[in-house]
Amino acid sequence: MTDNSNRDPQALRQAALDYHRHPKPGKLEIRATKPLANGRDLARAYSPGVAEACIEITKDAEAAQEYTSRGNLVAVVTNGSAVLGLGNIGALASKPVMEGKAVLFKKFANIDCFDIELNEPDPEKLADIVCALEPTFGAINLEDIKAPDCFIVEKLCRERMNIPVFHDDQHGTAIVVGAAATNALHLAGKKFEDIKIVSTGGGAAGIACLNMLLKLGVKRENVWLCDIEGLVYEGRTSEMTDQKAEYAQASDLRTLDEVIDGADMFLGLSGAGVLKPEMVAKMSDQPIIFALANPNPEIDPEAARAVAPNALIATGRSDFPNQVNNVLCFPFIFRGALDVGATEINDAMQLACIDGIAQLARATTSAEAAEAYRGEQLTFGPDYLIPKPFDPRLMGVVASSVARAAMESGVAKRPLTDVDQYHADLDTSVFKSALIMRPVFQAASTATRRIVFAEGEDERVLRTAQALLEETTETPILIGRPDVIGRRCERAGLKIRPEDLEIVNPNRDDRYRDYVQTYHELMARSGVTPDLARAIMRTNTTAIGSVMVHRGEADSMICGTFGQYLWHLNYVEQVLGSDDLKPAGALSLMILEDGPLFIADTHIHAMPTPDQVAQTVISAARHVRRFGIEPKIALCSGSEFGNLDSQSGRTMRDALQVLDGLGLDFQYEGEMHTDSALDPDLRGRVFPQSRLQGQANVLIYANTDAAGATRNILKSKAGGLEVGPILMGMGNRAHIVTPSITARGLLNISALAGTPVTHYG
């Protein structure tokens, strides 16, 4: 649990205000998706060209999905009558919240969103306004409208509109509660149809949660609803609504303390301190307590566990485990609904959403979520009933489940032809490397390769090993101590254990003598004594992995998650180098917003000779084709087409001559500045006869300083995601990564290592 109690409230308040004020007011802006740089663009964007799109839509209303942003546009609508815990603060004061909701739509599901705050307290008039917005939006998210008005507005809008209308305060909360309850019952060994539920709070969210629990199998007679007046019972008239009356009990009991006896689940959406420890003591064994009031729950989790140590607890706060957060639901249920042109968000879609969220929590935690929540235990169990919002798998799992349910329930106007492919496409949009890595993974899937990881105790390596076992035919081999590997797998919430893996233990392994002999035979004439060989085979995991590949016990080795690149390269070259296998260069693939860009040599030849540059170019072209990309290679330097007599210019000109004599089948050109390589118009003005057509996708530099600087700038300032570095020239027998690599980066390198050399020459 994160403790924020010692933080200065005034400092927190000021930080929040500064966040909303700087560097420009608010959290949203509008950006054009098409160029508008000249008269031609203007004539297409507006008059006269815009008329053509209008005409198509008059012919077929569905054409609006093709020619406008409507199919990916949601309105967040409120009248500000029930904002967070602030109450009826009005439409204008609610705008920061609605802007925040729009930001979450964009961040988590790439849905464009307008916030609309309306000065209209009358629910029927508010519904009239919302319905009039239908031509503009693909869906409506109602937000922070007080009960019972919210029920009226939603009902009228759903009846009159042919697009999804979703009141997130009701149904979003209900969906996440449903997922958390599903997993809590799974742990407790109980079933929905058997449990007794006591709930406090008869507002929109509370009623929606109870309605959802009924859909999941809870029996109405087992639900006991309490509010500020006590139990909702038959015949009660004070503080009653039609929605509460649906849960009225025929009972003489009147208080929460009386009805809590024997309850399996407490569901609180009311206020702080409502549930007392002595009440928890009356509940059943391993009670489920969802104390969701904000900012302070109905009972502090520590107080609940003091009387029920095995309680399964969720709150609405981020500083306790199991935060019931609507962001787990609403971006993704809208994503799925929009993508199939759903006319509504029905029960089937909501139940599919619950199932997807619940299943994801029971699966192994993603490396990305583990990184975002470093230090937290993200293993399915009492403190991890639902996934974290920054788990990138949510979009693929939940949106595809919702889309499938919409199609099966008959509300999809644009059904998908392949839901599995849709799921894969969503993952591609989240995992930036997925699309470009697809050909590599496909090639790797056709062969079984044994990959040895030199740093087998690293958590990133362990996550990669599990992914390889689950998703590929590759066999991971880990160098490390089994007891350490076991503890770290358990701590990281991984399913694998040492007995599931092939492990080489440097401290004690039956193959140790053989490895020492092999290494000594290779290095005896390089000053390595038998004693030194023994020491290296006990302590140097890169050397051990290289020896395994040399002996044919592994097909490829991956190292470098810590340490210096050239240190690792020294042992790789010692053991695996030969007349035919020599490091030609390190190639880094940078995945940018506008596409991939390859950079070399980033690590190996500090000041390469022209022949080494030429070999780097040839090797880079071969590797780029592994990704299904035709190489367009620029030889970059401080000189541009001979305008400067510098060392880098001379090196690149000489390398160009070497390449010209080889009759190569790909485009290359040099020497040039980096901006000329990436801007064909600029290059055309400087050197019209250039043989390179279009934008270069491979940049080769005359020294590692320039290549490495370009790589690091693209990572740090342009948000580039690196795949690599790829060690070229070693026949795919070894790859050396860098300490900043992520678990997904290791998985990508593993796919490259898992591709037989015959796949790319």
N, C-alpha and C positions, 0 to 999 in steps of 0.2 A: 504494500500500500504506500502511496506517495503522501507524505505529510506536508501540507501547505500551511499548517497552523502558525509557523514562525515567520511567515512572509508578511510584510507590511501591507495592510489592506489599502492604504492610500497609494502606495506604489503600484499595487495591482490595478487599482482603478485608473491611475494615470497611464499605465501601460496600455490598458484597453482603449482609453480615449485616443491615445497617440496612434494606436493601430488603425482606428477608424478615420483619423484626421490626416495622416501623412502617408506617403508623399503627396497624395491628392485625396480630397474628401471622398468618403464612401468606399465600397468594395467592388464596384462594377464599372465597366465601360463597354462601349459598343465598338466593334471592329469590323471592317469590311472583309468579306471572304473572296472578293474578286478585285482584280487590278483596276485602278482608275487613274491612269497616268497621262492620258492624251485624249484628243477629240474622238478617236475611234472607240475607246473604252466608254466615254460618256454617252455616245450615241447608242451603245448596246445596253448600258446600265439604266439609262433613262430614255427620254424621247429621241428617236422614234422606235428604237429596238425593243423597248420594254413592252410595247403594244403586242408583240408577237406572243410573249408569255401570257399576257392577259387573254388573248383570243383563245389560246389552247385551254385555259382554265374555264372559259365560258362554254367550251365544247364538252369538257369532262372535268367535274369538280376534283376528281382524284389526281388530276394533273398538277394540282397545287403542291403535292408532295414532291414533284420533280422539279418544279420551277421556282419554288419559294422555300423558305426555312421552316414553314409551318409544321412539317413532319418531325422536327426536332426542337420544337418550341413549346415551353410550358409556362403558364402563368401561375405565380404564387399570389393568391388573393386573400386579403383580410380586411376587416373593419376595425381591427385593433381592440376588440372588446374583451379579449382574454389572452394577454400576451405573457408567455412564460409564467413566472410567479408575480408579475407586476400588475396583473389585473386589467381593468378597462382603461388603458392609457391613451386610447384614440389612435386613429389611422396614422397620423404623421409621426408620432413617437414610436410606432411599431416598425417604421421603415428600416432601421438598422437590422432588425431581426429578419425581415423579408429579404433584404439584400444578402444576408448571410445564408439564407436558405437557397437562394439562387446560386451563390458561390459553391455550395455543396453539390447541387445538381451538376454544375460544370466540372468540378474537380473529380467527383467520383464516377460520373456516368457520361461526361461530355455532352450533356443536354443544355441547350441554350435556354435562358429563363429571363422573364421580366417579372419584377415585383410590382404589384398593383395594390395600393392602399386606398380604400374607399371610405368616404365620410357618409356611411349609410347604416344606421342602427336597425332599421326595419328589415327583418330577415327575408320577407317576400320581395321587397324592392331590391335588396342586395342580390337575391337570386335572379331577378330580372336583368340586372346589370351584367352579372357573370354570364348568363345565357347569351347576351348580346355580343359577347367576346368570341363566340365560337369560330367565326371566320378567320380570326387571327392566330389561334393557338391549336396545337395538336392535343393538348390535355390541360386540365385545370387541377392545381393543388390548393385546396382550401386550407387556411391556416389561422390559428388563434382567434376563432370566433366562439363566443361564449355559448354554453349550453343553457336552455335547449334550442337556441336559435340555430346552432350549427346543424342540428338534425333536420330542421326545416329547410335550410339553404341547400344542404346536400341532396335531400330527397327531391326538391323541385328541380335542381340542376340535372340530376341523374335521369329524371323522367323526361326532360325537355331537350337535352343535349345528346349528340351522337358521337361524342368524344369522351375519353375517360375523365371522371370527376372523382377526386380522392381527397378526403379530409384526413390529413396525415396525423393530426392530434388524436383522432379516433383510431383509424385503421393501421397507421404506421406503428403506433405504440402496441396495438393488439397483436400485430404480426410478430414483433420482436419478443413480446411477452410469450406468445405462443411457441416460438422457437426455444426460448429459455426454459419454459415449462416442459416442453417435450424432452429436453436433455436432462433436466432435473429429475423428472420421473424415471427416465432411463437409468440414472445413477441410483435412485432410491428403490428401484425395482417395483414401481407402482404403475397403475394404469389410470388414464383419464376417467374412465367410467366408474372407477371405484373410490375416487377421492372426494373428500369434503373440503370445500373452499369457503373461506371467510374473507370478504372484501370490504374495504373502507373507501368511500368516495363514490358518489353517484353521478359524477360529471361525465362529459363526453368520452374521455379516455377510459374511465372505469367501466362504463356500460359497454363500450366497444370491446374491451378485453374480456369481459364476461361472455358477451355474445360469441367471441371467437373461441373461447374455451368450450362453449357448448358445441360448436362445430367440430371441435377436436375430440368430442366424446363425453365431456362432463355432463352429468345429469342435472337438470334444472333444480330438482328437489334437494340437491346436495350443495347448492350455492346459497350462502347467507350474506346478504348485502347490508352493510351498516353505513350510516352517514352521521352528520353532526347531531341528529336527533336520536341516534341509536339504530336498532334493527329496523329494516324495512319489512313491515308485517301487514298482513291483510287487514283492511279497515283503517289503516293510518291515513290521516289527511294532511298533517303538517309537513311542509317541505317536500311534497311529493310531485313527481312528474310521471307521464305515461311510461317513460323508459324505466324508471325505478320500479313502478308498479308491476312490471313483468317479472320481477324477482321477489315479490312479496311472499313471505313465509306465513303459513298458518301456525303460529306459535305464541306461547305466553312469554317467551324470553324477550328481553328488551335491550340488553347492553352487549357491547363487544366482549366484555369479560365473560358474559354468560354463554355466548354462542361459540367462543373460540375453543371450547373444550373438545379435544379429539380431532381438531382440524388438521388436515394434511398440508394445506397450503394457505398462506396469508397473502392477499394481494392488496397492497396499499397504494392508492393514488389520492391521498388526502392531505395530511399535514404532519409536522414534526411531533414525535413523541406520543403518537396515538397508541402504538403497540407497546405494552409494558413487558419487562422480563418475566414477571409472574404469569402473564398471559401465554408467553412462549412456552413456559414450563407445562402448560396444560395441553399443548398441541401433541400430535402423534410423534412417534419416533422418526428421526431424521426429517424434521419439518422443512417445508419449502417456504421461504420468506422473501417475498418481493416487495421491498419497502421503497417505493419509487417517488415519494414526495421530494421536491426540490425547493430550496437548496439542501434542506435537512430531512433525512428519511424518517419514516414512522418509528423506527428503532435503529439505534446505532448497531452496526454488525457485531462489534465486539461485545456489546451488552447482550445481544441475542445468543452469541456463541458461549457466553458465560454460563447460560442455563441449558443450552442445547449445542454442545460442541460439534455435532455432526450436521448441523443445519446447513441447508443449501440456500445461499442468500444472494440476491441481486438488488441493486439500487439504481438510482438515476444519476449517480455521480461518477465522474471519471477517476476519482482518487480511491475508489473501492473496486474490487474485482466485480466482473459481471455487470457492467453498465448497460442498462436497457436504453439504447440510443437509436432513435428512428433512422439515423443515417445508414444503419445496416440494411434498411428496407427501401425507403422511398426513391432513391436515385435509380435503383436497379429494377424495381417493379415498373417504374415509368419507362425505363430503357426498353424492357421487353414489350410493354404495351405499345409504345410508339413504333417499334420496329416491325410489328405485325399489323399495324393499323387497327388496334383494338377499339371497339366502340364503347367499352366500359372496362373497369377493373372489377371482376366478379369474384365470388367466393372461391372458385377453383384456382384462380390466379393467386389469390392471397394465401391459400393453403399450400400452393406450390412454392411460394416465397418462404413460408415457414419451414417447409421440408428442406429447401436448399440451404437456408441459414443454419438449421440444426445439423444437417449432415456435414457442413463445412467445419463446424466446431469440433466434430468427432474425428475429422481427418487430421493428418499431420499438419502442424502450423507451417505456413509458408516462410521462406527465408526473409522475404521482404517485410512481413509482419513482425518477425522476430527482431529485425533491425530497427523498425520504427518504434518498437516497445522493448528496447534492450533493457535487460535486468528483470523483466517480468516473466513469471512462469506461464507459458502459453501451451499447457498440456491439458487435454480434455479431462475435466474433473470438477470438483466443487468450486474451484476458483476460476474455471474457464468453461462456462456453460454455453457461451455464444462467442462468435469470432470477433476480432477487433475491426473497427471501421477501415483501417489502412491495410487490410488483407486484400491484395489485388485480385484474388480469385473470386471475390464476391460478385463482380460484374458478370463474369462468364457463367458461374454456377446459378446465380439467382435469376438474371435476366433471361437465360435460356430456358430455365424451368417455367418462368412466367409466360414466355412466348409459346412454349409447348402447350401449357394449360389453356391459353387463350385460343389456340387453334383447335384443341380437342373439345372445348366448350362452345365453339361456333361463333365467337365474337371477333375473330381476326378477319379484317377486310383484305389484308395483304399477307396471306400465310407464307411461311418459309418453305422452301423445297427441301432443305436439309438442316435440321436443328443442330446436329452435331457440328456441322461446318460453321454455323452461326456462333456456336459456343467457341470454336477455335478462333473465329474472326474477332470476337470480343476479347479473348485472351491476347490476340495480336495487338489490339489497340491499347492494351494495358501494359503488356510486356514488350517494350520497344524493340527487342531483339528477335521476337518470335517470327516475324514475317521473313526477314532476311536469313534467319537460321534454318528455315524450313527445308531447303534442299539438302543442307548438311545433315540434319536429323534424319531425313529420308534415306540418304546414302548410308548413314551409320546403322540404320535399322536393318539393313540387308546383310550385315555381317556381325559375328560375335567376336568382340575384341576384349582383351584383358588390359585394364588400365590400372597402373600402380600409382598411388598418390604418396609422395614422399612425406608430406606433413599430415599424416593420417589422423592425428589427434585434434586438428583444427575443426571448430564447429562448422565452418563453411564446407570443408571437405566432407564431414559427416552428412550434412544435408544433401550434398551432391551425390554421395554414395547411395543414400536412400532413394533419391530421384532416379538414379541409374537403374537400381533394382526394380523400381516400380514402373518405369516408363521406357526402358530400352532393353536390348539383349546384351549389353556390355557387362562385364564382370569387374567390379571395383576391388582392388587389392590395397589395403591400407598398411602403411608402415607406422607402427606406434605401439604403445603399451596397452594390452587388452583391458586392464582395469581402468585406465584413464579414459579410453574410448567408451567403455560401458557407462561410466559416470557422466560423461559429457553428453552421450546420447539421451540418457534419462533426463538430465537437466534441461536439455533443449526440446524435450517433448517428442523425440523421434521414436519410431516404432522399432528400428533396427537395434540389434544388440550384437556384441562381439561374436556370438556363435552363428550369426547370420552372414558373417563376413570372412573373407580370407585376410588374415592379419600376419604381418611379419613383425615380430617383437625384437627390437634391437638388443634388448637385455638378455633374451634367451630364445634362441631359435635353432632348430635342428640343422638348418642350412648354413649356419654361421661359418663353419670351417670351409665349406665349399665356396662361399662368397669371398672369404679372405684369400683363398688360393687363387680364385679367378682374378680378383683385383690385383694381387701381387704379380701374377703372371703378366698382366697388362702393363703394370707400372714399374716393374723391377728395374728397367733400364732408364727410369726417370727419377731415380733416387728414393724410391719407396721401399723401405725395408719390410721384412715380415712383421715386425712389431708395429710399425706405422700402419701397415695394411690392416692389422687386427684392430688398432685404435679407430681407424676410419670406419671400419665396418660395424663398430659399436656405436658410433656417435654421429656419423654423417649420413642422414637419410637420403640425400640426393644421390650420393655415391651408391648406396644400397639399391635404390630404385634403378639406377643406370645399369648396375650389374645384373639385376633381374631381367631387364630388357635384353642385354647382351647375351645372357644365357638362354633366352627364349622362354622364360617363365612369365613374361608379360610382353604385350605388343607395343605399349607406349607408356611413358612416364610423365607425370605432371608434378611440378615443384614450383617453389617461389612464393608461397603465401606469406613467408617472412624471409628477410635477408636481402642481400644485394644481387641484382640480376647477373652480373658478370661472375660473381662467386659461384653461383649455381652452374653457369655456362661452362666454367672451367672443368667441373667434374663430368658434366654431360659430354663435353668434347673429348676428355681423357678416355672415357670408357666406350663411347658410342661413335666417336669420330673415325673416319677412314679416308682413303683416297676418294671414295665416292660420296661420303657423307661429311660435309663441312658446313658450319653455320653460314648461311648466305645473307641473313638479315632478319630483323624482327618487324613484322607487319602488324599494325594496329588498325582494326576496323572501328571507325567512329560512326555511330548511328545518330544522325542529326534530324531536326524537324523536316528538312527538305530532302532527306535521303541519306544513303551511306557514303562515306568517304574513307578511303584507305590511305594510311601514312606509313612510310618506311624511309630509312631504317632507324628505328627508335632506340635501339639498345646496343647493337653488336659492334659495328665498325665506326669508331669515333671519327676518323678521317679516312673514308674509304678511297681506294684507288679507282680509276676509271673502270677497270675490269670488275672490281667488286660492285660498283654501282650498276654495271650492266647485268651482272648476275642477280642482283637484287631486283632489277626491273623484270627480268625473265621469271624469276621465282614468284614475284608478286602477281604477275599476270596469270600464272598457273593457279595460284591460290584464289585469286578473285573469281575465277571461273568456277571454283567449287561452290560459290554462292549463287550461281546462275546469272552472273553479271559479266558483261563483255567489258574488258578493261580498256580504259582511256587514260594513258599514263603521261604525266607531266614531270619532267626533270627540272626541279626548282633550285634556284640559286639567287645570289644577290645581283647577278648579271642577267640581262634580258636580251637574248638573241645577239650576243656579242658586243653589247654596248659598254661592258666593263671588263677590264683585264684583271679579274680577281682569281684567287685560288679556286673558289667554288665554281666560278664560271668556266675555268679551264678544265676542271675535273668533269663537269657535266658535258662540255663540248667533246672531250675525248671519249667519254662513255657513249655519247650519241654516235660517234664514228664506229665504235665497237658494235653497237646494236645494228647499225645500218648494214654491216657486213654479214649479218646472220640470217637475213631473209625471214623476219618474224611475221606472224599472222595477226598482230594486234596493233592498235594505234598507240603511238608514243611521239613525244615532241619535247624539245628543250633547246637551250636552257632558257628559263623564263621565271618571272616573279610569280608568287603564289596567286595574286589577284588576277593576273592574266590567265593562269591555269583554270581558274574558277569562273571567269567572265569571258565568254567567247567573243562578245562584241568588243571588249577592250583589246583582246588578243588580235582580233581582226584589224583593228586600227594600227596596232604596233607592228604586226607581222602578217600581212594579208595572205601570204602563201603558206601559212601553217598547215601541216598535214593532219593536225588534231582537230576533229570535228566536235563541236559542242563543248560541254563542260567536262573537265577532267574529273575522274572519280578515283584516281590514284595519284598521290603526291610523293615523289621520291626526292629526298634532300641530300645535300652533299656532305652532311655531317649529322651525328646523332643529337647535337645540341639543338639544331634547327627543327629536326623531326620531333624530338621529344617536347620542345617548347610548343610546337603547333598542337600536338596531341593533348598536352596539359591545358592549354588555353581553351581548346574545344570542350574538354571535360568540365572545366571550372566555370567558364563564362557563357558557353553556348548550350550547356546541358547535354553534351554529347555522352552517349553510353558506349563504352569501349567493349569490343569483343577482341580478346587477345591479351598481350601480343602473341602472334603466331610465329613460332620459330621455324624459319624457312631453311631448307637445305639439309635437314636431318632425316628425311624420309618419313616424317610423322612419327618418329620413334621417341621424341621428347618434346615437351613444351614447358616454357618457363613463364609463369605469370608474375604479377607484381603484388606487393602486399595490400594494395587498395582493392583488389578484386573482390567481387561479391560472390555469394553462393550461386546466383544465376550465371554470373560470368564464368565460374568454374564449370557449371553444367554445359555452357556453350563450348568451352575449350575441350571438355570431355567428348562432346559430339564430334568435334574436329579430330581429336585423337582417335576416336572410334571409327573413323572412315579409313578403310584400307587404302594404301598408297596408289593402288591401281585406279581408284576413282578420280584421281586428279593428276596422274602422270608423275 
